[in-house]
């Protein structure tokens, strides 16, 4: 079974997807972290994440997998390195490179093959698993998303700078040549701006028949 969750940065989809996977005993796949791992690999190798040819070669050469809920890049668990301001500054632009999207989408499908999974990202319900048994789109206002990011304490930016970065990220995500962020027909939409994680979980689990 595939539970697919899309939504903009900071909408709560990563937290809720991980929680669903833990409680249901499913495998958790965060497609955004795969793009972040490729961005990290590019930066480590001195490659511009927006150089289409070099970034694509870097993506194809990368060995990326999940161990439990942890991303493993070239044999190293890198989850704690994927949400820096530097990664945030580049990942949306890298993920807009269409051939890199193909690499990541193929990787997601490979990881998910034959498993019960909760997969989250930007185009999971529209491109990667359009026929998933359950499809959700989580949303929240830019202000609510910026506040969540700020209170995580992982960014050195001000609340206003984070909010502006989120707006720019949304603009890139909604205008990608392929895999753009959008709400597909038949997807269950939920605004999480004023909801706790447990409330979001309850709303989603009501719709999931196991």
DODRENVO-839266 format. One line per 3 residues: number of its first residue (from 1); their letters; for each residue x, y, z of N, C-alpha, C, CB. Coordinates in pm, whole numbers, plus 50000, padded with zeros to 5 digits. Glycine has a CB too. Layout:
<atoms>
NUM> A> X/Y/Z/X/Y/Z/X/Y/Z/X/Y/Z | ...
</atoms>
This chain:
<atoms>
1> XXX> 50083/49880/50000/50000/50000/50000/50087/50125/50000/49905/50000/50121 | 50044/50225/49925/50114/50353/49922/50024/50463/49976/50161/50386/49778 | 50073/50534/50076/50009/50656/50125/50096/50771/50078/49992/50656/50283
4> XXX> 50044/50854/49989/50121/50961/49926/50078/51096/49983/50102/50960/49773 | 50176/51177/50022/50148/51308/50082/50232/51414/50013/50177/51307/50235 | 50164/51517/49962/50232/51632/49903/50202/51757/49983/50189/51650/49756
7> XXX> 50279/51862/49955/50254/51990/50019/50379/52076/50017/50206/51971/50161 | 50364/52205/50042/50479/52296/50042/50567/52277/50164/50432/52441/50035 | 50686/52337/50160/50779/52329/50273/50716/52386/50400/50909/52405/50241
10> XXX> 50727/52310/50509/50678/52357/50637/50531/52331/50663/50703/52501/50648 | 50467/52254/50577/50323/52228/50595/50296/52118/50697/50260/52190/50462 | 50402/52053/50745/50387/51947/50844/50388/51808/50784/50261/51966/50919
13> XXX> 50409/51799/50653/50397/51668/50589/50505/51570/50631/50400/51684/50439 | 50628/51621/50657/50735/51530/50698/50706/51470/50835/50869/51603/50701 | 50663/51556/50927/50633/51509/51062/50518/51409/51062/50598/51628/51153
16> XXX> 50411/51441/50989/50295/51353/50989/50322/51225/50912/50174/51425/50930 | 50400/51233/50803/50433/51113/50727/50515/51018/50812/50509/51150/50598 | 50611/51072/50885/50694/50989/50973/50609/50926/51083/50808/51074/51035
19> XXX> 50516/51004/51139/50430/50954/51246/50339/50843/51194/50346/51068/51305 | 50281/50864/51078/50196/50761/51018/50275/50633/50995/50137/50810/50885 | 50395/50646/50940/50477/50528/50913/50509/50453/51041/50606/50568/50842
22> XXX> 50546/50526/51146/50579/50463/51273/50460/50387/51330/50628/50567/51374 | 50344/50451/51333/50226/50391/51397/50164/50280/51314/50123/50497/51424 | 50178/50288/51181/50120/50185/51096/50220/50074/51064/50071/50247/50967
25> XXX> 50346/50094/51100/50449/49995/51070/50490/49995/50924/50400/49858/51107 | 50476/50111/50858/50510/50126/50717/50652/50181/50704/50409/50217/50646 | 50708/50169/50584/50835/50233/50552/50811/50380/50519/50906/50161/50433
28> XXX> 50895/50468/50572/50882/50612/50549/50983/50656/50444/50903/50691/50681 | 50937/50731/50343/51025/50783/50239/50999/50933/50223/51004/50708/50104 | 51101/51012/50247/51094/51157/50229/51169/51191/50100/51154/51233/50352
31> XXX> 51095/51216/49993/51161/51241/49864/51242/51371/49868/51058/51248/49751 | 51196/51468/49946/51269/51594/49957/51408/51574/50013/51193/51691/50044 | 51423/51479/50106/51555/51453/50163/51649/51388/50061/51541/51363/50285
34> XXX> 51594/51322/49961/51678/51266/49856/51737/51379/49771/51598/51168/49767 | 51655/51479/49741/51707/51597/49670/51809/51671/49757/51592/51693/49630 | 51783/51677/49886/51877/51743/49977/52009/51667/49983/51815/51754/50118
37> XXX> 52002/51533/49980/52125/51453/49983/52208/51477/49857/52091/51303/49996 | 52141/51489/49743/52213/51518/49619/52274/51657/49625/52119/51505/49497 | 52199/51754/49680/52252/51890/49696/52375/51888/49785/52145/51984/49754
40> XXX> 52368/51815/49896/52482/51802/49987/52602/51742/49914/52445/51716/50109 | 52579/51639/49835/52688/51575/49762/52753/51671/49663/52637/51450/49689 | 52671/51749/49594/52724/51849/49500/52813/51949/49574/52610/51922/49428
43> XXX> 52764/52002/49684/52839/52103/49758/52970/52046/49812/52755/52159/49872 | 52965/51924/49859/53086/51861/49911/53191/51843/49802/53053/51725/49972 | 53145/51824/49678/53238/51800/49568/53271/51927/49491/53180/51696/49473
46> XXX> 53222/52041/49541/53251/52168/49476/53177/52188/49345/53396/52178/49452 | 53064/52120/49331/52982/52131/49210/52865/52225/49237/52930/51991/49165 | 52837/52314/49144/52721/52401/49158/52593/52318/49147/52723/52515/49052
49> XXX> 52503/52325/49245/52379/52247/49238/52287/52289/49125/52305/52259/49368 | 52317/52401/49059/52232/52444/48948/52302/52428/48813/52190/52589/48968 | 52415/52358/48813/52480/52322/48686/52414/52193/48638/52638/52305/48704
52> XXX> 52327/52200/48537/52246/52083/48499/52326/51957/48473/52167/52116/48378 | 52434/51968/48396/52509/51848/48358/52589/51791/48474/52602/51879/48243 | 52662/51877/48546/52745/51828/48655/52660/51780/48772/52841/51938/48701
55> XXX> 52552/51851/48802/52465/51809/48912/52397/51676/48880/52359/51916/48942 | 52359/51658/48753/52297/51532/48712/52397/51418/48724/52245/51541/48567 | 52519/51439/48681/52621/51335/48694/52644/51300/48841/52754/51379/48630
58> XXX> 52644/51403/48925/52661/51381/49069/52546/51299/49125/52671/51516/49144 | 52424/51328/49079/52306/51253/49124/52312/51108/49080/52179/51319/49072 | 52353/51085/48957/52358/50949/48905/52465/50864/48974/52383/50951/48756
61> XXX> 52573/50929/49016/52682/50857/49081/52655/50831/49229/52811/50934/49066 | 52559/50904/49286/52533/50894/49430/52473/50758/49466/52438/51006/49475 | 52515/50707/49582/52453/50586/49639/52365/50633/49755/52562/50480/49687
64> XXX> 52234/50633/49730/52139/50685/49829/52036/50579/49862/52070/50815/49778 | 52011/50562/49991/51910/50465/50034/51856/50509/50169/51970/50321/50041 | 51756/50437/50217/51704/50458/50351/51740/50338/50438/51551/50480/50347
67> XXX> 51785/50366/50559/51802/50264/50662/51711/50304/50776/51953/50249/50708 | 51602/50229/50791/51499/50273/50885/51438/50400/50830/51557/50297/51028 | 51449/50508/50906/51399/50638/50858/51514/50733/50827/51305/50700/50963
70> XXX> 51634/50681/50817/51752/50764/50797/51802/50756/50652/51862/50722/50893 | 51838/50871/50597/51895/50876/50463/52043/50841/50470/51874/51015/50398 | 52085/50751/50384/52225/50711/50378/52281/50755/50243/52242/50556/50398
73> XXX> 52382/50840/50246/52447/50892/50127/52589/50838/50119/52448/51047/50127 | 52615/50758/50018/52749/50701/49998/52801/50635/50126/52847/50810/49952 | 52711/50562/50194/52749/50488/50313/52744/50565/50444/52884/50436/50296
76> XXX> 52704/50693/50440/52701/50778/50560/52558/50824/50588/52795/50900/50543 | 52513/50810/50712/52385/50866/50751/52398/51018/50759/52336/50807/50886 | 52312/51089/50683/52331/51233/50669/52210/51317/50709/52368/51265/50528
79> XXX> 52112/51257/50775/51991/51330/50811/52021/51462/50882/51903/51244/50898 | 52118/51462/50973/52146/51582/51051/52218/51690/50971/52229/51545/51171 | 52250/51661/50846/52320/51758/50761/52233/51812/50648/52444/51695/50703
82> XXX> 52107/51768/50643/52024/51798/50527/51939/51924/50539/51935/51684/50500 | 51935/51986/50655/51843/52100/50674/51916/52226/50715/51738/52066/50777 | 52035/52246/50664/52111/52367/50690/52060/52480/50600/52262/52344/50667
85> XXX> 52095/52603/50635/52058/52717/50551/52118/52705/50412/52103/52848/50616 | 52239/52649/50403/52306/52635/50273/52230/52538/50183/52451/52587/50293 | 52187/52425/50239/52108/52329/50161/51976/52393/50120/52083/52199/50243
88> XXX> 51912/52463/50214/51785/52529/50185/51798/52627/50069/51735/52603/50308 | 51912/52693/50059/51933/52794/49956/51940/52736/49815/52058/52872/49985 | 51977/52606/49803/52001/52547/49673/51903/52439/49631/52136/52491/49671
91> XXX> 51839/52371/49727/51769/52247/49694/51651/52267/49599/51721/52181/49821 | 51577/52377/49613/51462/52398/49524/51507/52412/49380/51383/52522/49566 | 51619/52482/49359/51669/52502/49223/51722/52370/49165/51780/52609/49221
94> XXX> 51792/52294/49247/51840/52163/49199/51722/52072/49164/51929/52096/49305 | 51620/52073/49248/51506/51983/49226/51422/52024/49105/51418/51978/49349 | 51446/52144/49051/51376/52187/48930/51441/52134/48803/51370/52338/48926
97> XXX> 51559/52073/48816/51628/52016/48699/51559/51884/48664/51783/51994/48728 | 51492/51879/48551/51404/51767/48516/51474/51631/48519/51346/51790/48380 | 51593/51614/48458/51657/51481/48464/51689/51435/48606/51785/51482/48382
100> XXX> 51717/51530/48696/51741/51492/48836/51611/51445/48900/51800/51611/48916 | 51500/51505/48862/51370/51458/48912/51347/51313/48869/51254/51548/48861 | 51387/51281/48747/51370/51143/48698/51454/51046/48780/51408/51133/48549
103> XXX> 51576/51087/48815/51664/51003/48897/51600/50978/49033/51802/51069/48913 | 51551/51084/49097/51493/51071/49231/51363/50992/49226/51469/51210/49292 | 51278/51018/49128/51151/50946/49119/51174/50796/49101/51067/51000/49004
106> XXX> 51272/50761/49019/51305/50620/49001/51356/50558/49131/51410/50603/48889 | 51436/50635/49204/51488/50587/49332/51377/50566/49432/51590/50685/49387 | 51281/50659/49438/51168/50647/49530/51088/50520/49499/51077/50771/49522
109> XXX> 51061/50498/49370/50984/50378/49331/51060/50250/49364/50952/50382/49181 | 51191/50252/49349/51272/50135/49381/51268/50105/49531/51417/50157/49336 | 51284/50208/49612/51280/50191/49757/51143/50140/49802/51313/50323/49828
112> XXX> 51037/50188/49735/50900/50154/49776/50852/50019/49725/50806/50261/49728 | 50920/49964/49626/50872/49842/49560/50846/49729/49659/50972/49797/49456 | 50724/49675/49654/50689/49560/49736/50668/49589/49883/50792/49459/49723
115> XXX> 50662/49716/49922/50648/49752/50064/50521/49832/50087/50770/49832/50111 | 50480/49838/50212/50380/49935/50257/50457/50061/50293/50295/49881/50378 | 50425/50172/50227/50506/50293/50244/50420/50418/50265/50595/50313/50124
118> XXX> 50479/50513/50336/50427/50650/50341/50533/50735/50272/50398/50699/50490 | 50496/50799/50162/50590/50877/50082/50543/51022/50078/50604/50819/49938 | 50637/51114/50102/50598/51255/50097/50694/51337/50014/50590/51311/50237
121> XXX> 50640/51444/49955/50721/51530/49871/50639/51640/49808/50790/51450/49765 | 50671/51673/49681/50600/51778/49609/50514/51722/49494/50700/51878/49554 | 50557/51610/49436/50485/51555/49321/50455/51407/49338/50565/51577/49193
124> XXX> 50443/51365/49462/50419/51222/49488/50279/51182/49444/50438/51189/49639 | 50179/51265/49471/50040/51232/49435/50012/51255/49287/49944/51314/49518 | 50097/51333/49220/50070/51369/49081/50157/51294/48981/50090/51515/49062
127> XXX> 50283/51266/49016/50377/51208/48920/50429/51071/48965/50494/51301/48899 | 50476/51063/49088/50545/50941/49133/50446/50829/49159/50627/50969/49259 | 50341/50857/49237/50239/50755/49267/50099/50815/49247/50255/50702/49412
130> XXX> 50063/50846/49122/49931/50905/49098/49816/50809/49127/49921/50953/48955 | 49846/50679/49135/49743/50579/49162/49754/50522/49303/49752/50466/49060 | 49819/50596/49392/49832/50550/49531/49694/50531/49594/49914/50651/49615
133> XXX> 49687/50435/49685/49558/50407/49750/49505/50529/49826/49573/50288/49846 | 49596/50605/49886/49555/50724/49961/49647/50840/49924/49558/50698/50115 | 49585/50953/49889/49662/51070/49848/49614/51193/49927/49649/51095/49695
136> XXX> 49709/51264/49982/49678/51382/50064/49763/51501/50021/49701/51351/50213 | 49707/51621/50036/49782/51745/50015/49770/51828/50142/49730/51824/49890 | 49882/51846/50212/49883/51927/50334/49933/52067/50301/49972/51862/50443
139> XXX> 49866/52167/50355/49901/52306/50326/49904/52384/50456/49800/52369/50226 | 49959/52503/50451/49959/52596/50565/50001/52732/50511/50054/52547/50682 | 49966/52837/50582/50003/52972/50538/50155/52989/50546/49931/53078/50625
142> XXX> 50213/53076/50463/50357/53102/50471/50400/53147/50610/50397/53207/50368 | 50315/53223/50677/50349/53272/50811/50356/53157/50912/50246/53374/50857 | 50260/53066/50904/50260/52951/50995/50380/52862/50968/50129/52871/50982
145> XXX> 50414/52844/50842/50527/52758/50805/50660/52819/50847/50527/52732/50655 | 50670/52952/50833/50793/53020/50874/50812/53010/51025/50791/53168/50830 | 50704/53024/51100/50713/53015/51246/50758/52876/51289/50576/53049/51310
148> XXX> 50707/52773/51224/50748/52635/51256/50897/52617/51232/50668/52534/51172 | 50943/52665/51119/51085/52652/51085/51170/52729/51186/51111/52704/50942 | 51125/52848/51222/51200/52933/51315/51212/52868/51453/51133/53071/51328
151> XXX> 51102/52810/51501/51103/52750/51634/51179/52618/51639/50961/52728/51681 | 51209/52559/51523/51292/52438/51521/51434/52468/51565/51293/52376/51381 | 51476/52594/51547/51607/52637/51593/51724/52589/51509/51627/52590/51730
154> XXX> 51697/52543/51386/51805/52492/51302/51855/52598/51203/51759/52369/51226 | 51782/52710/51194/51821/52816/51101/51876/52936/51176/51703/52857/51015 | 51973/53002/51117/52029/53124/51175/51960/53249/51121/52178/53131/51147
157> XXX> 51862/53230/51034/51792/53342/50973/51683/53395/51065/51731/53300/50839 | 51642/53519/51042/51532/53578/51118/51400/53519/51070/51531/53733/51105 | 51294/53540/51147/51162/53490/51109/51121/53549/50974/51057/53525/51217
160> XXX> 51148/53677/50954/51112/53742/50829/51191/53685/50711/51135/53893/50839 | 51319/53658/50732/51402/53601/50626/51355/53460/50590/51550/53599/50668 | 51317/53383/50692/51266/53248/50666/51136/53255/50586/51243/53172/50799
163> XXX> 51047/53346/50623/50919/53361/50552/50942/53398/50406/50833/53468/50620 | 51037/53488/50382/51067/53528/50244/51125/53410/50166/51165/53648/50243 | 51213/53332/50230/51268/53214/50166/51161/53113/50130/51372/53150/50254
166> XXX> 51063/53098/50217/50952/53005/50191/50870/53051/50072/50863/52992/50315 | 50844/53181/50064/50767/53233/49950/50841/53209/49819/50739/53382/49969 | 50972/53230/49820/51052/53206/49699/51052/53059/49663/51197/53256/49719
169> XXX> 51063/52974/49765/51061/52829/49743/50927/52787/49683/51087/52752/49876 | 50818/52842/49734/50686/52811/49679/50677/52849/49533/50577/52883/49759 | 50732/52965/49499/50727/53013/49361/50801/52917/49268/50787/53154/49350
172> XXX> 50918/52872/49311/50995/52776/49231/50919/52644/49218/51134/52751/49294 | 50867/52595/49331/50800/52465/49331/50674/52464/49244/50763/52425/49474 | 50602/52577/49241/50477/52582/49164/50501/52603/49015/50388/52692/49217
175> XXX> 50622/52641/48979/50649/52673/48838/50756/52582/48775/50693/52816/48827 | 50779/52467/48835/50874/52372/48776/50823/52321/48643/50901/52255/48873 | 50917/52298/48550/50879/52247/48418/50815/52109/48429/51001/52240/48327
178> XXX> 50854/52035/48531/50798/51901/48552/50793/51876/48702/50882/51792/48479 | 50684/51814/48748/50673/51783/48891/50642/51904/48976/50799/51721/48938 | 50569/52000/48920/50536/52119/48997/50438/52088/49110/50477/52226/48905
181> XXX> 50440/52172/49211/50352/52154/49327/50210/52196/49290/50403/52235/49448 | 50117/52101/49296/49978/52132/49267/49887/52028/49331/49953/52139/49114 | 49761/52064/49342/49664/51974/49403/49594/51896/49293/49561/52053/49489
184> XXX> 49615/51767/49291/49556/51683/49186/49411/51650/49218/49638/51554/49170 | 49338/51615/49114/49199/51572/49132/49194/51450/49223/49133/51542/48996 | 49098/51448/49312/49079/51332/49398/49166/51327/49521/49100/51211/49321
187> XXX> 49253/51427/49538/49341/51431/49655/49270/51498/49772/49473/51506/49621 | 49286/51444/49891/49227/51503/50011/49313/51620/50058/49213/51397/50124 | 49254/51740/50065/49325/51862/50102/49303/51895/50249/49280/51981/50014
190> XXX> 49411/51938/50317/49398/51976/50457/49491/52093/50488/49431/51856/50549 | 49434/52202/50539/49513/52317/50585/49551/52291/50730/49433/52452/50570 | 49681/52285/50757/49729/52250/50890/49771/52372/50974/49846/52156/50878
193> XXX> 49746/52493/50923/49796/52616/50987/49765/52620/51136/49737/52738/50920 | 49642/52582/51173/49598/52594/51311/49575/52458/51378/49472/52675/51318 | 49637/52354/51323/49617/52220/51377/49746/52167/51441/49570/52125/51267
196> XXX> 49729/52089/51547/49843/52019/51605/49872/51895/51520/49817/51979/51754 | 49989/51836/51541/50024/51716/51466/49924/51603/51494/50166/51670/51502 | 49883/51590/51619/49787/51484/51653/49653/51507/51584/49766/51478/51805
199> XXX> 49613/51634/51571/49488/51664/51500/49499/51631/51352/49452/51811/51517 | 49615/51661/51294/49638/51625/51153/49636/51473/51138/49772/51682/51102 | 49703/51404/51229/49706/51258/51226/49564/51201/51230/49790/51203/51343
202> XXX> 49483/51253/51321/49346/51203/51335/49265/51225/51207/49276/51273/51453 | 49284/51341/51142/49211/51370/51018/49250/51272/50907/49238/51515/50971 | 49379/51240/50899/49425/51150/50794/49387/51005/50821/49574/51162/50778
205> XXX> 49403/50964/50946/49379/50824/50978/49230/50789/50964/49427/50793/51122 | 49144/50889/50974/49000/50867/50953/48972/50819/50810/48922/50995/50981 | 49058/50862/50717/49034/50830/50576/49106/50703/50531/49076/50945/50490
208> XXX> 49199/50654/50614/49280/50539/50573/49216/50410/50626/49426/50553/50626 | 49181/50323/50532/49121/50196/50568/49226/50085/50557/48999/50166/50478 | 49259/50025/50669/49362/49918/50669/49295/49782/50682/49464/49939/50786
</atoms>
